[in-house]
């Protein structure tokens, strides 16, 4: 049944996805935020203990970070209740109090027409499969065997053969009572301009059925047996069933495999997809003879957030990859991108599998390049940058490319990555790689001058605020990289007064998501720019708990130490502020005792930290004291003593 325009949209706005899903799951109250419609639960589609199933009630979509199941209220009811689309709509409409509209005659007629064409296509597929078993198809069977396809594999992929006759499939279908116009409208036959009888579009070709995501046969692909044929591969024309730019070969099975966590591979043609799947790479699709379109790219992203593009290792394959970059850049979103696995020159995935085996192919996929790296390669390959003008031209081209990225955060990260690659390309090479502080006589060498980047760094201009900022960043970064220790520090994290917006946002994400193993990745999806700012400082990157995560003991010690130092620093400043307010009043022993206790807290917190003698002094007891804080405390104590003397004279 077809529904009038706007009905489904209104239905989705009337129903709460949280209510629909809530009947099947137990919400994780610790991670969920009902006020914002941000709900988490163990996934109902696969067995798990952690709450990785996310429902965004405001947007009306759910997504599982474990099995990658995603959809809206209708798809959830379909999957959990095992019902069809219209039954799911009727169930939700009853709950929302909306009557299901009566049939639209025009839409129903169009739907019935598409159903008829799909049935015609299905009968054509069966005809071509039978033809592959005949004597006329001996050469085709020999070709398929030479490509490594057994009879069982040919049956799995429903491969057929179109005989070299003018009216093979046309005569067969019309002989079974199917109207000739239906055969023509399905794209199986064409009517010549001179008025003669219709003729088959596919002749003397190996036939590959093309099915939509629901499994319906919507078109055919044919590989010519005659090496002199005008087109090596031929697809069905555009029909009411088939839109070449909105279809992908093997989409249904690939989507099912990707739902189980298998990465999506995008190859160039039918045989590449078949070879990959037969070799064990279950989630594979291919565009249908044209460059990847925007619609096909969106279909791929609905299946997998980061498809692997495995194109042929020839000039055409590389050019296709480069064109795809320009198509994808404006549509990038957090966690949604492409990676490129480039095959050796002159080989496609099928060739790699036959020549080198599955392990080699897996190696190419594991080493797939991120899109920013291929963009850099495209703009710099073959270039000579020996003048300011040529360097400026490169910068202009790169800026033009990344300016098309709509997401501000992603555009910033692309800029940083390109900046690093540019520095590596243009920076002067070291005169000798064997020089270093360990080389004999190295201590005699003149120390390197202070770099401008160092002078302008956070620590170069550091004050108390900069130090606190770094300590906050170390605490957050350690917890993100070592989520197992989060339970020990949740209370302290909730009480902390973070001074910057970025730190507060990352803290909130940590508390909302909880101790999930993929905490880092999930925060990147919602607060990628803020998390990058937390992890960027050099002092954070060299922290042992951040540089080599996994040791819970070291991570816990790091967080506890930084919390103690931060608390002590802020404590002594509060005491000094309070004392400054009390200085005009009566000075008593309680005031001096409070100041001495605060100073001792700082002393204890700083004992484990090695300090620069230019900024810190050594006390008689061996403790390292911050010179600025010591001087402030000394001035305050002098004022207190003077005030005490004045009072005693009175």
C-alpha positions as CSV (number, residue, x, y, z in Angstrom):
1,X,0.0,0.0,0.0
2,X,1.2,3.5,-0.8
3,X,0.8,6.4,1.7
4,X,0.2,10.0,0.9
5,X,3.1,12.5,1.1
6,X,3.7,13.8,4.6
7,X,2.0,11.0,6.5
8,X,5.1,9.2,7.6
9,X,6.8,12.5,8.6
10,X,3.8,13.4,10.8
11,X,3.7,9.9,12.3
12,X,7.4,10.2,13.3
13,X,6.8,13.5,15.0
14,X,3.8,12.3,16.9
15,X,5.5,9.2,18.4
16,X,8.4,9.2,20.8
17,X,11.2,6.9,19.8
18,X,12.1,6.5,23.4
19,X,8.6,5.1,24.2
20,X,8.7,2.7,21.2
21,X,12.2,1.4,22.1
22,X,11.6,1.5,25.8
23,X,9.2,-1.5,25.6
24,X,12.1,-3.7,24.5
25,X,15.1,-2.4,26.5
26,X,16.1,-1.5,30.0
27,X,17.6,2.1,30.0
28,X,20.9,2.7,31.6
29,X,19.9,5.5,34.0
30,X,23.6,6.5,34.7
31,X,24.4,7.3,31.1
32,X,20.9,8.4,29.9
33,X,19.7,12.0,29.9
34,X,15.9,11.9,29.5
35,X,15.7,15.7,29.6
36,X,17.7,15.9,26.4
37,X,16.2,12.8,24.8
38,X,19.7,11.2,25.0
39,X,19.1,7.5,26.0
40,X,21.4,4.5,26.3
41,X,20.7,0.8,26.8
42,X,22.1,-2.6,26.0
43,X,21.4,-3.4,22.4
44,X,18.3,-5.5,21.7
45,X,19.7,-6.8,18.4
46,X,22.8,-8.5,19.8
47,X,24.0,-9.9,23.2
48,X,26.0,-7.4,25.2
49,X,26.5,-6.2,28.8
50,X,27.4,-2.6,28.2
51,X,25.0,0.0,27.1
52,X,26.1,0.8,23.5
53,X,22.7,1.2,22.0
54,X,22.0,5.0,21.7
55,X,18.6,6.6,21.0
56,X,18.4,10.3,20.0
57,X,14.8,11.1,20.7
58,X,15.1,14.6,19.2
59,X,16.3,13.4,15.9
60,X,14.2,10.2,15.9
61,X,17.1,7.8,15.2
62,X,18.8,4.9,17.0
63,X,22.3,3.6,16.5
64,X,24.3,0.7,18.1
65,X,28.0,1.2,18.4
66,X,28.5,-2.5,18.7
67,X,26.5,-4.1,15.8
68,X,25.9,-0.9,13.9
69,X,22.1,-1.4,13.8
70,X,20.4,1.9,13.0
71,X,17.0,3.3,12.0
72,X,13.9,5.0,13.1
73,X,10.7,4.0,15.0
74,X,9.3,2.1,11.9
75,X,12.5,0.1,11.3
76,X,12.7,-0.7,15.1
77,X,9.2,-2.2,15.1
78,X,9.9,-4.1,11.9
79,X,13.0,-5.7,13.3
80,X,11.8,-6.5,16.8
81,X,8.2,-7.5,15.9
82,X,9.2,-9.3,12.6
83,X,6.5,-7.5,10.7
84,X,6.3,-5.8,7.3
85,X,6.6,-2.1,6.6
86,X,2.8,-1.4,6.6
87,X,2.2,-3.5,9.6
88,X,4.8,-1.6,11.5
89,X,3.2,1.7,10.4
90,X,-0.2,0.5,11.5
91,X,1.2,-0.5,15.0
92,X,2.8,2.9,15.5
93,X,-0.2,4.8,14.1
94,X,-2.5,3.1,16.6
95,X,-0.2,4.1,19.5
96,X,-0.1,7.7,18.2
97,X,-3.9,7.8,17.7
98,X,-3.5,8.5,13.9
99,X,-5.8,6.7,11.4
100,X,-3.9,5.1,8.5
101,X,-5.0,6.8,5.3
102,X,-7.0,5.0,2.7
103,X,-5.3,3.8,-0.4
104,X,-4.1,6.4,-2.9
105,X,-5.3,5.0,-6.3
106,X,-2.5,6.7,-8.3
107,X,0.3,5.6,-6.0
108,X,-1.2,2.1,-5.7
109,X,-1.2,1.8,-9.5
110,X,2.4,2.9,-9.7
111,X,3.3,0.4,-7.0
112,X,1.5,-2.4,-8.8
113,X,3.3,-1.5,-12.0
114,X,6.7,-1.8,-10.3
115,X,5.7,-5.1,-8.8
116,X,4.8,-6.4,-12.3
117,X,8.1,-5.3,-13.7
118,X,10.0,-6.9,-10.9
119,X,8.2,-10.2,-11.6
120,X,9.1,-10.0,-15.3
121,X,12.8,-9.4,-14.3
122,X,12.7,-12.4,-12.0
123,X,11.5,-14.7,-14.8
124,X,14.2,-13.3,-17.1
125,X,16.9,-14.1,-14.5
126,X,15.7,-17.7,-14.3
127,X,15.7,-17.9,-18.1
128,X,19.3,-16.7,-18.3
129,X,20.4,-19.1,-15.6
130,X,19.0,-22.0,-17.5
131,X,20.8,-20.9,-20.7
132,X,24.1,-21.0,-18.9
133,X,23.7,-24.8,-18.6
134,X,23.2,-25.3,-22.4
135,X,25.7,-26.2,-25.1
136,X,25.6,-22.6,-26.5
137,X,27.1,-21.3,-23.2
138,X,30.2,-23.6,-23.2
139,X,32.5,-20.7,-23.9
140,X,30.9,-18.7,-21.1
141,X,31.3,-21.5,-18.6
142,X,34.9,-21.9,-19.6
143,X,35.5,-18.2,-19.0
144,X,33.9,-18.3,-15.6
145,X,35.9,-21.3,-14.6
146,X,39.0,-19.5,-15.7
147,X,38.1,-16.6,-13.4
148,X,37.9,-19.1,-10.5
149,X,34.2,-19.4,-10.2
150,X,32.9,-22.9,-9.5
151,X,29.4,-24.0,-10.4
152,X,28.3,-23.6,-6.8
153,X,29.6,-20.0,-6.8
154,X,27.8,-19.4,-10.2
155,X,24.6,-20.6,-8.6
156,X,25.1,-18.4,-5.5
157,X,25.5,-15.3,-7.6
158,X,22.7,-16.4,-10.0
159,X,25.0,-15.9,-13.0
160,X,23.4,-16.6,-16.4
161,X,24.0,-16.4,-20.1
162,X,22.1,-14.5,-22.9
163,X,22.3,-16.4,-26.1
164,X,23.3,-14.7,-29.4
165,X,19.8,-14.5,-30.9
166,X,17.6,-11.6,-31.8
167,X,14.7,-12.6,-29.7
168,X,15.8,-15.0,-27.0
169,X,14.4,-13.7,-23.7
170,X,11.7,-11.6,-25.5
171,X,10.3,-14.7,-27.2
172,X,10.5,-16.7,-24.0
173,X,8.6,-14.2,-21.9
174,X,6.0,-13.3,-24.4
175,X,5.4,-17.0,-25.1
176,X,4.5,-17.3,-21.4
177,X,1.8,-14.7,-21.8
178,X,3.7,-11.7,-20.6
179,X,2.8,-8.5,-22.4
180,X,5.4,-7.3,-24.8
181,X,5.3,-3.8,-23.4
182,X,6.2,-5.0,-20.0
183,X,9.3,-6.8,-21.4
184,X,10.4,-3.6,-23.1
185,X,9.6,-1.4,-20.1
186,X,11.7,-3.7,-17.9
187,X,14.7,-2.9,-20.1
188,X,15.0,-6.5,-21.4
189,X,14.1,-5.6,-25.0
190,X,14.1,-2.6,-27.3
191,X,11.9,-1.5,-30.2
192,X,13.9,-0.5,-33.3
193,X,13.2,2.9,-35.0
194,X,12.3,1.2,-38.3
195,X,9.2,-0.5,-36.8
196,X,10.5,-4.0,-36.9
197,X,9.9,-6.5,-34.0
198,X,11.6,-5.8,-30.7
199,X,15.0,-7.3,-30.1
200,X,16.9,-8.4,-27.0
201,X,19.2,-5.9,-25.4
202,X,21.5,-8.6,-24.0
203,X,23.0,-11.0,-26.6
204,X,26.0,-13.3,-26.3
205,X,26.8,-12.0,-22.8
206,X,27.3,-13.4,-19.3
207,X,24.5,-12.1,-17.2
208,X,24.8,-10.7,-13.6
209,X,21.5,-10.0,-11.9
210,X,21.3,-6.6,-10.1
211,X,19.1,-6.6,-7.0
212,X,17.9,-3.8,-4.8
213,X,18.3,-3.7,-1.0
214,X,15.0,-5.7,-0.6
215,X,16.4,-8.4,-2.9
216,X,14.2,-7.7,-5.9
217,X,15.7,-8.1,-9.4
218,X,15.7,-4.6,-10.9
219,X,18.3,-4.8,-13.7
220,X,21.0,-6.8,-15.4
221,X,24.6,-6.4,-16.2
222,X,26.1,-8.2,-19.1
223,X,29.8,-9.1,-19.9
224,X,30.4,-9.5,-23.7
225,X,32.0,-12.7,-24.9
226,X,33.0,-11.2,-28.2
227,X,36.3,-9.3,-27.6
228,X,35.3,-6.9,-30.4
229,X,32.0,-6.0,-28.9
230,X,31.2,-2.2,-28.7
231,X,30.9,-2.4,-24.9
232,X,32.7,-4.9,-22.7
233,X,30.1,-4.4,-20.0
234,X,26.5,-3.4,-20.6
235,X,23.9,-2.5,-18.0
236,X,20.1,-2.3,-18.2
237,X,18.8,1.1,-19.3
238,X,17.0,3.5,-16.8
239,X,13.6,2.1,-16.0
240,X,10.8,2.5,-13.5
241,X,12.7,-0.1,-11.4
242,X,16.3,0.9,-12.1
243,X,18.2,4.2,-11.5
244,X,21.8,3.4,-12.1
245,X,23.1,6.3,-10.0
246,X,21.0,5.2,-7.1
247,X,21.8,1.5,-7.1
248,X,24.8,-0.6,-5.9
249,X,25.6,-4.1,-6.9
250,X,25.2,-6.6,-3.9
251,X,23.8,-3.9,-1.6
252,X,21.4,-6.2,0.4
253,X,23.9,-8.9,1.4
254,X,26.6,-6.2,2.0
255,X,24.3,-4.3,4.4
256,X,23.5,-7.4,6.3
257,X,27.2,-8.3,6.7
258,X,28.1,-4.7,7.7
259,X,25.4,-4.9,10.4
260,X,27.5,-7.6,12.0
261,X,30.6,-5.5,12.2
262,X,32.2,-6.4,8.8
263,X,33.8,-3.4,7.1
264,X,32.2,-2.3,3.8
265,X,34.5,-2.6,0.8
266,X,33.7,-0.7,-2.4
267,X,35.1,-2.3,-5.5
268,X,34.9,-1.3,-9.2
269,X,32.9,-4.1,-10.9
270,X,30.9,-7.3,-10.5
271,X,33.8,-9.7,-10.7
272,X,35.7,-7.8,-8.0
273,X,32.8,-8.0,-5.6
274,X,32.2,-11.7,-6.3
275,X,35.9,-12.5,-5.8
276,X,36.1,-10.5,-2.6
277,X,33.0,-12.1,-1.1
278,X,34.1,-15.6,-2.2
279,X,37.4,-15.0,-0.4
280,X,35.6,-14.1,2.8
281,X,35.2,-10.3,2.6
282,X,31.4,-10.5,3.1
283,X,30.5,-6.8,2.9
284,X,31.2,-5.6,-0.7
285,X,29.4,-3.4,-3.2
286,X,30.2,-1.8,-6.6
287,X,28.8,1.1,-8.5
288,X,27.3,0.2,-11.9
289,X,29.6,1.3,-14.6
290,X,29.8,5.0,-13.7
291,X,31.7,7.1,-11.3
292,X,30.3,7.0,-7.8
293,X,27.4,9.4,-7.4
294,X,26.3,11.5,-4.4
295,X,23.3,9.2,-3.9
296,X,25.6,6.1,-4.0
297,X,27.9,7.7,-1.5
298,X,25.1,8.4,0.9
299,X,23.9,4.8,0.5
300,X,27.4,3.6,1.4
301,X,27.5,5.8,4.5
302,X,24.1,4.4,5.6
303,X,25.7,1.0,5.5
304,X,29.0,1.9,7.1
305,X,30.5,5.1,8.5
306,X,33.9,4.6,6.9
307,X,33.8,2.5,3.7
308,X,37.0,1.2,2.2
309,X,37.4,2.2,-1.4
310,X,39.4,-0.6,-3.2
311,X,39.8,0.6,-6.7
312,X,41.9,-0.7,-9.5
313,X,45.6,0.1,-9.5
314,X,45.7,1.8,-12.9
315,X,45.4,5.4,-14.0
316,X,41.6,5.2,-14.3
317,X,41.2,3.7,-10.8
318,X,43.4,6.5,-9.3
319,X,41.5,9.2,-11.2
320,X,38.2,7.7,-9.9
321,X,39.5,7.9,-6.3
322,X,40.6,11.5,-6.8
323,X,37.2,12.5,-8.2
324,X,35.5,10.8,-5.2
325,X,37.5,13.0,-2.9
326,X,35.9,16.2,-4.3
327,X,32.5,14.5,-4.1
328,X,32.9,13.4,-0.4
329,X,34.6,16.5,1.1
330,X,31.5,18.7,1.4
331,X,29.5,15.8,2.9
332,X,31.9,14.8,5.7
333,X,30.6,14.5,9.2
334,X,32.2,13.5,12.5
335,X,32.9,9.8,12.3
336,X,31.8,9.6,8.6
337,X,34.6,9.5,6.0
338,X,36.3,7.2,3.5
339,X,39.6,5.3,3.4
340,X,41.4,4.3,0.2
341,X,43.1,0.9,-0.4
342,X,45.0,1.3,-3.6
343,X,45.9,-1.9,-5.5
344,X,49.3,-2.5,-7.2
345,X,49.7,-0.9,-10.6
346,X,47.8,-2.8,-13.3
347,X,45.8,-5.0,-10.8
348,X,42.3,-5.1,-9.4
349,X,41.1,-6.8,-6.2
350,X,40.3,-10.0,-8.2
351,X,43.9,-10.1,-9.6
352,X,45.4,-9.5,-6.1
353,X,43.4,-12.4,-4.6
354,X,44.3,-14.8,-7.4
355,X,48.0,-13.9,-7.5
356,X,48.7,-13.3,-3.8
357,X,45.8,-14.6,-1.8
358,X,43.5,-13.3,0.9
359,X,46.3,-12.3,3.4
360,X,47.9,-9.9,0.9
361,X,44.5,-8.4,0.1
362,X,43.8,-8.0,3.9
363,X,47.2,-6.2,4.1
364,X,46.2,-3.7,1.5
365,X,42.9,-3.0,3.3
366,X,44.6,-2.6,6.7
367,X,47.0,0.0,5.2
368,X,44.1,2.0,3.6
369,X,44.9,5.7,3.4
370,X,42.7,8.3,5.1
371,X,41.2,10.7,2.7
372,X,43.3,13.7,3.8
373,X,46.5,11.8,2.9
374,X,45.2,11.0,-0.6
375,X,44.1,14.6,-1.0
376,X,47.7,15.7,-0.2
377,X,49.1,13.1,-2.6
378,X,46.8,14.4,-5.4
379,X,47.9,18.0,-4.9
380,X,51.7,17.3,-4.6
381,X,52.4,14.3,-6.8
382,X,54.9,15.3,-9.5
383,X,55.2,18.9,-8.2
384,X,58.4,20.8,-7.7
385,X,58.2,23.5,-5.0
386,X,61.5,25.4,-5.4
387,X,60.0,28.9,-5.3
388,X,57.7,30.9,-3.1
389,X,55.2,31.2,-6.0
390,X,54.9,27.4,-6.4
391,X,54.5,26.9,-2.7
392,X,51.8,29.6,-2.7
393,X,50.0,27.9,-5.5
394,X,50.0,24.6,-3.6
395,X,48.6,26.4,-0.5
396,X,45.9,28.0,-2.6
397,X,44.8,24.6,-4.1
398,X,44.7,22.9,-0.7
399,X,42.8,25.8,0.8
400,X,40.3,25.6,-2.0
401,X,39.8,21.9,-1.5
402,X,39.3,21.9,2.3
403,X,37.1,25.0,2.2
404,X,34.4,22.8,0.7
405,X,34.1,20.9,4.0
406,X,31.0,22.2,5.7
407,X,31.7,20.8,9.2
408,X,33.9,23.4,11.0
409,X,35.6,20.9,13.3
410,X,36.5,18.5,10.5
411,X,37.8,21.4,8.4
412,X,40.0,22.4,11.2
413,X,41.4,18.9,11.6
414,X,42.1,18.7,7.9
415,X,44.0,22.0,8.1
416,X,46.1,20.7,11.0
417,X,46.9,17.5,9.2
418,X,47.9,19.3,6.0
419,X,49.9,21.8,7.9
420,X,51.9,18.9,9.4
421,X,52.5,17.3,6.0
422,X,53.5,20.6,4.5
423,X,56.1,21.1,7.3
424,X,57.5,17.6,6.6
425,X,57.8,18.5,2.9
426,X,59.4,21.9,3.2
427,X,61.4,21.6,6.5
428,X,65.2,21.4,6.0
429,X,66.6,17.9,6.5
430,X,69.0,17.4,9.4
431,X,72.6,17.5,8.3
432,X,73.4,14.3,10.3
433,X,71.1,11.8,11.8
434,X,73.7,10.5,14.2
435,X,74.0,13.7,16.3
436,X,72.5,13.8,19.7
437,X,73.1,14.4,23.4
438,X,74.7,10.9,23.7
439,X,77.4,11.6,21.1
440,X,80.9,12.0,22.4
441,X,81.7,15.7,23.0
442,X,78.1,16.7,22.5
443,X,78.1,18.6,25.8
444,X,80.7,21.1,24.3
445,X,78.3,22.0,21.5
446,X,76.5,25.3,21.7
447,X,72.9,24.9,22.9
448,X,70.2,25.4,20.3
449,X,68.5,28.8,20.4
450,X,65.1,29.1,21.9
451,X,62.5,28.7,19.1
452,X,59.7,31.3,18.6
453,X,57.2,28.5,19.0
454,X,58.6,27.8,22.4
455,X,58.4,31.4,23.4
456,X,54.8,31.7,22.4
457,X,53.8,28.4,23.9
458,X,51.4,27.9,26.8
459,X,54.2,27.3,29.3
460,X,56.4,30.0,27.8
461,X,53.8,32.5,28.9
462,X,52.7,30.4,31.9
463,X,51.1,31.8,35.0
464,X,49.0,30.1,37.6
465,X,46.1,29.8,35.1
466,X,48.2,28.1,32.5
467,X,49.5,25.6,35.0
468,X,45.9,24.8,36.2
469,X,44.8,24.5,32.5
470,X,47.5,21.8,31.8
471,X,46.7,19.9,35.0
472,X,43.0,19.8,34.1
473,X,43.9,18.6,30.6
474,X,46.2,15.8,32.0
475,X,43.4,14.6,34.2
476,X,40.8,14.5,31.4
477,X,43.1,12.9,28.9
478,X,44.2,10.2,31.3
479,X,40.6,9.3,32.1
480,X,39.6,9.3,28.4
481,X,42.5,7.0,27.5
482,X,42.0,4.8,30.6
483,X,38.3,4.5,31.1
484,X,38.7,1.5,33.5
485,X,39.7,3.8,36.3
486,X,36.8,6.2,35.9
487,X,34.7,4.8,38.7
488,X,37.4,5.7,41.2
489,X,37.3,9.4,40.2
490,X,33.7,10.1,39.2
491,X,32.9,12.1,42.4
492,X,36.0,14.2,42.1
493,X,35.3,14.8,38.4
494,X,31.8,16.0,39.2
495,X,33.0,18.4,41.8
496,X,35.9,19.9,39.8
497,X,35.6,23.5,38.7
498,X,37.0,23.4,35.1
499,X,38.0,26.9,33.9
500,X,37.5,26.4,30.1
501,X,34.5,25.5,28.0
502,X,36.4,22.7,26.2
503,X,37.3,21.1,29.5
504,X,33.8,21.3,30.9
505,X,32.3,19.8,27.7
506,X,34.8,16.8,27.7
507,X,34.1,16.3,31.4
508,X,30.4,16.2,30.7
509,X,30.9,13.7,27.9
510,X,33.0,11.4,30.2
511,X,30.3,11.4,32.9
512,X,27.5,10.8,30.4
513,X,29.1,8.0,28.5
514,X,30.8,6.3,31.5
515,X,33.5,3.6,31.5
516,X,33.0,2.3,28.0
517,X,36.0,0.7,26.2
518,X,35.4,2.9,23.2
519,X,35.1,6.1,25.3
520,X,37.7,7.9,23.2
521,X,36.0,7.2,19.9
522,X,32.5,8.1,21.2
523,X,33.6,11.4,22.6
524,X,35.3,12.2,19.3
525,X,31.9,11.7,17.6
526,X,30.2,14.4,19.8
527,X,33.0,16.6,20.9
528,X,35.9,15.9,18.5
529,X,37.3,19.5,18.4
530,X,37.2,19.9,22.2
531,X,38.8,16.5,22.8
532,X,41.6,17.4,20.3
533,X,42.2,20.6,22.3
534,X,42.5,18.6,25.5
535,X,45.0,16.1,24.0
536,X,47.0,18.7,22.0
537,X,49.5,20.1,24.6
538,X,52.9,18.5,24.6
539,X,52.8,18.1,28.4
540,X,49.6,16.0,28.0
541,X,51.0,13.9,25.1
542,X,54.2,12.9,27.1
543,X,52.2,11.8,30.2
544,X,52.8,8.1,30.6
545,X,49.1,7.3,31.1
546,X,48.2,9.1,27.8
547,X,51.2,8.1,25.7
548,X,50.9,4.3,26.6
549,X,47.4,3.7,28.0
550,X,46.4,0.4,29.5
551,X,48.2,0.4,32.8
552,X,45.4,1.2,35.3
553,X,47.7,1.5,38.3
554,X,49.9,4.2,36.6
555,X,46.8,6.0,35.2
556,X,45.2,6.1,38.7
557,X,48.4,7.4,40.3
558,X,48.6,10.1,37.6
559,X,45.1,11.3,38.1
560,X,45.3,11.2,41.9
561,X,48.6,13.1,41.9
562,X,47.3,15.8,39.5
563,X,44.1,16.2,41.6
564,X,46.1,16.6,44.8
565,X,48.4,19.2,43.2
566,X,45.4,21.1,41.7
567,X,43.5,21.0,44.9
568,X,46.5,22.2,47.0
569,X,47.3,25.0,44.6
570,X,43.7,26.3,44.6
571,X,43.4,25.8,48.4
572,X,46.4,28.0,49.2
573,X,45.1,30.7,46.8
574,X,41.7,30.7,48.6
575,X,43.4,31.0,52.0
576,X,45.5,33.9,50.8
577,X,42.4,35.7,49.4
578,X,40.5,35.1,52.6
579,X,43.6,36.4,54.6
580,X,43.7,39.5,52.5
581,X,40.1,40.3,53.4
582,X,40.9,39.6,57.1
583,X,44.1,41.7,57.2
584,X,42.3,44.8,58.3
585,X,40.7,43.0,61.2
586,X,42.2,41.5,64.3
587,X,45.1,39.2,63.6
588,X,45.0,36.0,65.6
589,X,46.8,32.6,65.7
590,X,44.0,31.0,63.7
591,X,44.8,33.1,60.6
592,X,48.5,32.3,60.7
593,X,47.8,28.6,61.3
594,X,45.5,28.4,58.3
595,X,48.2,30.0,56.1
596,X,50.9,27.6,57.4
597,X,48.6,24.6,56.7
598,X,47.9,25.8,53.2
599,X,51.6,26.3,52.5
600,X,52.3,22.8,53.9
601,X,49.6,21.3,51.6
602,X,51.3,22.8,48.6
603,X,54.7,21.6,49.8
604,X,53.4,18.0,50.1
605,X,51.7,18.1,46.8
606,X,54.8,19.4,45.0
607,X,57.3,17.1,46.6
608,X,57.1,14.5,43.9
609,X,57.6,17.0,41.1
610,X,61.0,18.1,39.8
611,X,61.0,21.9,39.4
612,X,63.1,24.5,37.5
613,X,65.5,26.3,39.9
614,X,64.9,29.5,38.1
615,X,61.3,29.5,39.1
616,X,61.4,27.4,42.3
617,X,63.6,27.7,45.5
618,X,64.6,24.9,47.9
619,X,63.4,25.3,51.4
620,X,65.5,24.3,54.5
621,X,63.6,21.0,54.7
622,X,64.5,20.2,51.0
623,X,61.0,21.0,49.6
624,X,60.7,22.9,46.3
625,X,58.7,26.1,46.7
626,X,57.1,28.1,43.9
627,X,59.0,31.5,44.1
628,X,56.0,33.6,43.2
629,X,53.8,31.9,45.8
630,X,56.6,32.0,48.4
631,X,57.0,35.8,47.9
632,X,53.3,36.4,48.1
633,X,53.1,34.4,51.3
634,X,56.2,36.2,52.7
635,X,54.7,39.6,52.0
636,X,51.4,38.6,53.6
637,X,53.2,37.2,56.7
638,X,55.1,40.5,57.0
639,X,51.9,42.4,56.9
640,X,50.5,40.1,59.6
641,X,53.5,40.6,61.8
642,X,53.4,44.4,61.3
643,X,49.7,44.4,62.2
644,X,50.5,42.3,65.3
645,X,53.2,44.7,66.5
646,X,51.0,47.7,66.0
647,X,48.3,46.1,68.1
648,X,50.7,45.1,70.9
649,X,52.0,48.7,71.1
650,X,48.5,49.9,71.6
